[in-house]
Amino acid sequence: MPAYKKITIAGASGSIGSIILRGLLATGDFSITVLSRKDSAASFPDGVAVRKTDFSESELDAIFKGQEFVISALGATGFGEQKKLIDAALRSGVHRFIPSEFSASSQDEAVVQLLPLFGAKKEVIEYLKASESAGLAWTGIATGLLFDWGLLNGFLGFDIPNRSATVWDAGEASFTLTNESQLANAVIAVLRHPEETRNKFLHVASVQTTQSQILAALEAQTGEKWTVHKTTTEQELSESRKKLAVGDFSGALGLVRATSFGKVPGLHADYVKSGLVANDLLGLKQESVEETVSQLLTEQEILK
C-alpha cells in the first residue's frame, strides 16, 4: 500500500499527465484530484475529483488543503507557473511535490543549452531545494524521450506506415528511453517509497539502445527492409534553429530529439552508461527494445 493516498495532479489532461493519471487509477490505491482551468473542456475518467480553478492563491490553497502529494505535469507554457503551485503546497501542508520533468533531464547542462526553455525546469528544482527547510519534500523524475509513444506517432523518426526511418549520424550513439507504463510506474514507486526518494532527482529508463538497434527490431518485426534517410546532428540543429528564428515552433521538436540522438558535447543521453539510472531504487525492470516493438506493432494490428 502507498505511504500517501491523497494526490492532486496539475496538467492531467496533457500527454504526460494522462499517462500518470491512468497509471494511478489502475492501482485503485489513490484518491485523485485533478486541477482543471475554468475555461477547459477537458474530461476525466470516473472516480477522479475535478476542481476547476483560476490558479489564484486562495483557490489553490483551498484545493491543496488535506492533500498529501502534488504532481505537476504542466506543459511547456506552464513550467514557470509551477512556483505558484509550490507556494500553495507549502502553505497548505502538502508533503511532497513532483515537478514537471518527465523528459530529458533539466540537470544536464547540455540539455539546457539545447533547449533554453528547460532552464525554467531547472529553476523549479532550485526553488524546491530552497523549500526543503520549510517542510516540503520533492522528487524529480527524468525519463528521456518516450519510446512507445514516440514510435507510434513518428516523433522518434521512425515512420511505421511508410517503413522509413531518419537516422542521425551513424545511428550508433546510445541513449535511454522510457515507455509510458514505466513512466507511470516510476511515479507510483515514488508514492510508495517516500523516504528513499525524498529530495532526490531520479533518472529512469525502459531501454538502453541506439537508432540502429531500433531500426533492426522494426525491420525484423515487419519482415521488410526500411528506407533510411541519413542526417547529421549539425543539419538537424541548424534546421531547427532556423525554424525557431522565424517563429516556427516546430523547430523545437528537432531540439528535443537532439537530447537523445544528438552528437552534443557533454550530453548524458544514456542514463545507464552515465551511472544515473535509478530503476533499482524504484523497483523498475529494464525492458527490451524487441519486446516493446513487437507489443506495439501487435497492439496496433500492424503485425497480423
FENMO-V103370 format. One record per pair of residues at least 6 apart in sequence whose ideal C-beta (glycine too) atoms are under 7 Angstrom apart, sorted by the first residue. I is the first residue (numbers start at 0). J is the second residue. Records with the same first field share a line. If there is no record, write none. Layout:
I = J + J
//
This chain:
0 = 28
1 = 28 + 29 + 190 + 191
2 = 190 + 191 + 193
3 = 67 + 68 + 94 + 95 + 190 + 193
4 = 28 + 29 + 30 + 67
5 = 30 + 65 + 66 + 67 + 68
6 = 23 + 29 + 30 + 31 + 68 + 70
7 = 32 + 34 + 62 + 63 + 66 + 69
8 = 16 + 19 + 20 + 31 + 33 + 70 + 72
9 = 34 + 71 + 72 + 73 + 84
10 = 16 + 71 + 72 + 73 + 74 + 77 + 99
11 = 17 + 20 + 33 + 43 + 72
12 = 41
13 = 72 + 74
15 = 72 + 101
16 = 72
18 = 179 + 182 + 183
19 = 70 + 72 + 183 + 186
20 = 31 + 33
21 = 183
22 = 180 + 183 + 184 + 186 + 187
23 = 29 + 31 + 187
24 = 31 + 44 + 46
26 = 187
31 = 47 + 48
32 = 48 + 50 + 62 + 66
33 = 43 + 47 + 49
34 = 50 + 52 + 62
35 = 41 + 49 + 50 + 51
36 = 52
37 = 51 + 52 + 53
43 = 49
50 = 62
52 = 58 + 59 + 62
54 = 80 + 83
56 = 87
59 = 84 + 87
60 = 87 + 90 + 91
63 = 69 + 87 + 88 + 91 + 93
64 = 91
66 = 91 + 93
67 = 93 + 94
68 = 93 + 94 + 95 + 190
69 = 84 + 88 + 93 + 96
70 = 97 + 186
71 = 81 + 84 + 97 + 98 + 99
72 = 99 + 101
73 = 80 + 81 + 99
75 = 116
78 = 99 + 116 + 119 + 120 + 123
79 = 119
81 = 98 + 99 + 123
82 = 123 + 126
85 = 96 + 126 + 127 + 130 + 135
88 = 96 + 135
89 = 130 + 133 + 135
93 = 135
94 = 136
95 = 136 + 137 + 138 + 193
96 = 127 + 135 + 137
97 = 138 + 140 + 186 + 189
98 = 123 + 124 + 127 + 137 + 139
99 = 120
100 = 120 + 139 + 140 + 141
101 = 140 + 142 + 182
102 = 142
103 = 110 + 141 + 143 + 258
104 = 110 + 141 + 202
105 = 111 + 117 + 120 + 121 + 124
106 = 121 + 124 + 200
107 = 266 + 267
108 = 265
109 = 263 + 264 + 265 + 266
110 = 117 + 258
111 = 117 + 118 + 121
113 = 254 + 257 + 258 + 263
114 = 254 + 255 + 258
124 = 139 + 200
127 = 137
131 = 198
136 = 197 + 198
137 = 198
138 = 189 + 196 + 199 + 201
139 = 200 + 201
140 = 185 + 186 + 201 + 203
141 = 202
142 = 177 + 182 + 203
143 = 174 + 175 + 176 + 177 + 204 + 259 + 268 + 270
144 = 155 + 176 + 259
145 = 176 + 177 + 179 + 182
146 = 176 + 177 + 178 + 205 + 206 + 291
147 = 178 + 179 + 291 + 295
148 = 179
149 = 155
150 = 157 + 295
151 = 295 + 299
156 = 164 + 165 + 256
157 = 164 + 213 + 217
158 = 164
159 = 301
162 = 221 + 223 + 225 + 226
163 = 225 + 226 + 228
164 = 214 + 225 + 227
165 = 228 + 230
166 = 210 + 214 + 227 + 229
167 = 210 + 230 + 231 + 232 + 235 + 260 + 261
168 = 231 + 232 + 262
170 = 209 + 210 + 211
171 = 209 + 211
172 = 209 + 260 + 262
173 = 207 + 208 + 209 + 269 + 272
174 = 208 + 259 + 268 + 269
175 = 204 + 206 + 207 + 269 + 270 + 271 + 276
176 = 204 + 205 + 206 + 208 + 259
177 = 203 + 204 + 205
178 = 205 + 286 + 291
181 = 203 + 205 + 283 + 286
184 = 283
185 = 203 + 281 + 283
188 = 281 + 282 + 283
189 = 196
192 = 281
195 = 280
201 = 277
202 = 270 + 275 + 276 + 277
203 = 276 + 277 + 278 + 281 + 283
204 = 270 + 271 + 276 + 278
205 = 286 + 291
206 = 286 + 287 + 288 + 291
207 = 269 + 271
208 = 288
210 = 260
212 = 288
213 = 288
214 = 225
216 = 288 + 289 + 292
217 = 225 + 292
218 = 224 + 225
220 = 292 + 293 + 296 + 302
232 = 257 + 261 + 262 + 263
235 = 253 + 257
236 = 257
238 = 253
239 = 250 + 253 + 254
240 = 250
242 = 249 + 250
243 = 250 + 251
257 = 263
258 = 268
259 = 268
267 = 273 + 275
270 = 276
278 = 285
296 = 302
//
